[in-house]
Amino acid sequence: MARTRDIKNYDDAKTRLLETGMSLIRSESFSGIGINDVLKKSGVPRGSFYHYFKSKEAFGLEVAQYYHGLQIEGANQVLNDQTLTPIARLEAFFRGASEEFKARNYAEGCLMCNLSTELADTNDEFQKILKKHWVELSSEVAQCLAHIQLGDIGLGHLSNTEAADWLMNAWSGALVRMKAERSEAPLQLFEKTIFNIKKGTRK
């Protein structure tokens, strides 16, 4: 039993570090935070960091992977919700993300977008893992699009994979501008364009 508790404590502390890393990278940047900042905010004892991560870069890569795991889990749940029509699932996927950004006052942006902008062109390890994450998330969207008439969202000239990539490209661009303006307007325009949402109504 003691061993079981030790494993749980180990996992709990690592999770706190990863959750703290997500929060700090979103609100600041990866290069702008230090290990001491993470330890202080997480409440994990000083000196414990290297029990879990061999370097700050290794920590950042695990934060990215942890965040991606949460994204894929959430996407899979929403995009495969059989109680909704396929197009309603797609709208719920983006609407749910929009609500999360609203809860943070549109100030922190998307962790994957932030890391891609900051590190993908300067750090090969981050570039590789972020590319993989974008492909996997886009694939989840493409699987939902396979059950939608793409012409209904103005993308009938594209394949499911191309349409998913376009949606994620447009969405990530909207997120960057959202963060710059601290405004929901870019996200609203994205939804209005794709789902033909009129002011005060939802299709």
MIZA-642768 format. One record per residue (C-alpha): residue number from 1; residue in three letters; x, y, z. Coordinates in steps of 0.2 Angstrom, whole numbers, always signed. Layout:
N
ATOM   seq   type    east   north      up
ATOM   NUM    ala       X       Y       Z
...
This chain:
203
ATOM   seq   type    east   north      up
ATOM     1    met      +0      +0      +0
ATOM     2    ala     +14     +12      +4
ATOM     3    arg     +21      +9     -13
ATOM     4    thr      +4     +13     -21
ATOM     5    arg      +3     +30     -12
ATOM     6    asp     +21     +34     -17
ATOM     7    ile     +16     +31     -36
ATOM     8    lys      +1     +42     -33
ATOM     9    asn     +10     +56     -25
ATOM    10    tyr     +23     +55     -39
ATOM    11    asp     +10     +56     -53
ATOM    12    asp      +0     +70     -43
ATOM    13    ala     +16     +81     -42
ATOM    14    lys     +20     +78     -60
ATOM    15    thr      +3     +83     -65
ATOM    16    arg      +3     +99     -55
ATOM    17    leu     +20    +104     -64
ATOM    18    leu     +12    +100     -81
ATOM    19    glu      -4    +110     -77
ATOM    20    thr      +6    +124     -70
ATOM    21    gly     +17    +124     -86
ATOM    22    met      +2    +125     -97
ATOM    23    ser      -5    +140     -87
ATOM    24    leu     +12    +150     -87
ATOM    25    ile     +16    +146    -105
ATOM    26    arg      -1    +152    -110
ATOM    27    ser      +0    +168    -100
ATOM    28    glu     +18    +172    -103
ATOM    29    ser     +29    +162    -115
ATOM    30    phe     +40    +146    -114
ATOM    31    ser     +56    +157    -114
ATOM    32    gly     +49    +169    -102
ATOM    33    ile     +46    +157     -88
ATOM    34    gly     +59    +149     -77
ATOM    35    ile     +59    +132     -67
ATOM    36    asn     +58    +142     -51
ATOM    37    asp     +42    +150     -57
ATOM    38    val     +34    +133     -61
ATOM    39    leu     +39    +126     -44
ATOM    40    lys     +33    +141     -34
ATOM    41    lys     +16    +141     -43
ATOM    42    ser     +14    +122     -42
ATOM    43    gly     +19    +120     -24
ATOM    44    val     +30    +106     -28
ATOM    45    pro     +46    +107     -17
ATOM    46    arg     +61    +116     -24
ATOM    47    gly     +73    +103     -31
ATOM    48    ser     +60     +91     -36
ATOM    49    phe     +59     +97     -54
ATOM    50    tyr     +73     +86     -60
ATOM    51    his     +65     +70     -53
ATOM    52    tyr     +52     +72     -67
ATOM    53    phe     +61     +81     -81
ATOM    54    lys     +79     +81     -87
ATOM    55    ser     +79     +99     -93
ATOM    56    lys     +67    +114     -96
ATOM    57    glu     +66    +109    -114
ATOM    58    ala     +60     +91    -109
ATOM    59    phe     +48     +99     -98
ATOM    60    gly     +41    +110    -112
ATOM    61    leu     +39     +95    -123
ATOM    62    glu     +30     +85    -110
ATOM    63    val     +18    +100    -107
ATOM    64    ala     +15    +101    -126
ATOM    65    gln     +11     +82    -126
ATOM    66    tyr      +0     +84    -110
ATOM    67    tyr     -10     +98    -118
ATOM    68    his     -12     +88    -134
ATOM    69    gly     -18     +73    -125
ATOM    70    leu     -32     +84    -117
ATOM    71    gln     -36     +91    -134
ATOM    72    ile     -38     +75    -143
ATOM    73    glu     -48     +67    -128
ATOM    74    gly     -60     +82    -129
ATOM    75    ala     -61     +82    -148
ATOM    76    asn     -64     +64    -149
ATOM    77    gln     -78     +65    -136
ATOM    78    val     -87     +80    -145
ATOM    79    leu     -84     +75    -163
ATOM    80    asn     -91     +57    -160
ATOM    81    asp    -106     +63    -150
ATOM    82    gln    -120     +52    -158
ATOM    83    thr    -133     +63    -150
ATOM    84    leu    -129     +77    -162
ATOM    85    thr    -129     +78    -181
ATOM    86    pro    -111     +78    -188
ATOM    87    ile    -112     +97    -192
ATOM    88    ala    -118    +101    -175
ATOM    89    arg    -103     +91    -168
ATOM    90    leu     -91    +101    -178
ATOM    91    glu     -99    +117    -172
ATOM    92    ala     -99    +111    -154
ATOM    93    phe     -81    +107    -155
ATOM    94    phe     -76    +125    -160
ATOM    95    arg     -90    +133    -149
ATOM    96    gly     -83    +123    -134
ATOM    97    ala     -65    +129    -137
ATOM    98    ser     -72    +147    -139
ATOM    99    glu     -80    +146    -122
ATOM   100    glu     -64    +140    -114
ATOM   101    phe     -55    +156    -121
ATOM   102    lys     -69    +167    -115
ATOM   103    ala     -67    +160     -97
ATOM   104    arg     -49    +167     -99
ATOM   105    asn     -54    +183    -105
ATOM   106    tyr     -47    +180    -123
ATOM   107    ala     -30    +184    -116
ATOM   108    glu     -19    +168    -116
ATOM   109    gly     -22    +160    -132
ATOM   110    cys     -20    +142    -137
ATOM   111    leu      -5    +133    -130
ATOM   112    met      -1    +124    -146
ATOM   113    cys      -3    +140    -157
ATOM   114    asn      +8    +150    -144
ATOM   115    leu     +22    +136    -145
ATOM   116    ser     +21    +135    -163
ATOM   117    thr     +23    +154    -165
ATOM   118    glu     +37    +154    -152
ATOM   119    leu     +47    +139    -155
ATOM   120    ala     +43    +129    -171
ATOM   121    asp     +55    +138    -182
ATOM   122    thr     +70    +138    -170
ATOM   123    asn     +69    +122    -160
ATOM   124    asp     +68    +105    -170
ATOM   125    glu     +62     +95    -156
ATOM   126    phe     +47    +106    -154
ATOM   127    gln     +44    +108    -172
ATOM   128    lys     +43     +89    -174
ATOM   129    ile     +31     +86    -160
ATOM   130    leu     +20    +101    -164
ATOM   131    lys     +19     +96    -182
ATOM   132    lys     +13     +79    -176
ATOM   133    his      +0     +86    -165
ATOM   134    trp      -7     +97    -178
ATOM   135    val      -9     +82    -190
ATOM   136    glu     -17     +72    -177
ATOM   137    leu     -30     +85    -172
ATOM   138    ser     -34     +89    -190
ATOM   139    ser     -37     +70    -192
ATOM   140    glu     -50     +70    -179
ATOM   141    val     -59     +85    -188
ATOM   142    ala     -57     +76    -205
ATOM   143    gln     -66     +60    -198
ATOM   144    cys     -81     +71    -193
ATOM   145    leu     -81     +80    -210
ATOM   146    ala     -82     +63    -218
ATOM   147    his    -101     +63    -212
ATOM   148    ile    -104     +81    -218
ATOM   149    gln    -108     +88    -235
ATOM   150    leu     -94    +100    -237
ATOM   151    gly    -103    +111    -248
ATOM   152    asp    -114    +115    -233
ATOM   153    ile     -99    +124    -225
ATOM   154    gly     -92    +131    -241
ATOM   155    leu     -78    +118    -243
ATOM   156    gly     -86    +107    -256
ATOM   157    his     -71    +109    -268
ATOM   158    leu     -59    +101    -255
ATOM   159    ser     -56     +83    -248
ATOM   160    asn     -60     +79    -230
ATOM   161    thr     -42     +81    -226
ATOM   162    glu     -39     +97    -235
ATOM   163    ala     -55    +104    -227
ATOM   164    ala     -50     +99    -210
ATOM   165    asp     -33    +107    -213
ATOM   166    trp     -41    +123    -219
ATOM   167    leu     -52    +124    -204
ATOM   168    met     -38    +122    -192
ATOM   169    asn     -27    +135    -201
ATOM   170    ala     -42    +147    -201
ATOM   171    trp     -46    +143    -183
ATOM   172    ser     -28    +145    -177
ATOM   173    gly     -26    +162    -186
ATOM   174    ala     -42    +168    -177
ATOM   175    leu     -34    +163    -161
ATOM   176    val     -19    +173    -164
ATOM   177    arg     -29    +188    -168
ATOM   178    met     -40    +185    -153
ATOM   179    lys     -25    +185    -142
ATOM   180    ala     -18    +201    -149
ATOM   181    glu     -35    +210    -148
ATOM   182    arg     -41    +201    -132
ATOM   183    ser     -58    +200    -141
ATOM   184    glu     -70    +186    -146
ATOM   185    ala     -73    +195    -163
ATOM   186    pro     -61    +184    -173
ATOM   187    leu     -69    +168    -166
ATOM   188    gln     -86    +174    -170
ATOM   189    leu     -81    +179    -188
ATOM   190    phe     -74    +161    -190
ATOM   191    glu     -90    +153    -184
ATOM   192    lys    -101    +165    -194
ATOM   193    thr     -92    +161    -209
ATOM   194    ile     -92    +142    -207
ATOM   195    phe    -109    +139    -199
ATOM   196    asn    -119    +153    -207
ATOM   197    ile    -123    +160    -190
ATOM   198    lys    -133    +176    -191
ATOM   199    lys    -133    +189    -177
ATOM   200    gly    -144    +183    -162
ATOM   201    thr    -147    +166    -170
ATOM   202    arg    -138    +149    -173
ATOM   203    lys    -141    +139    -188
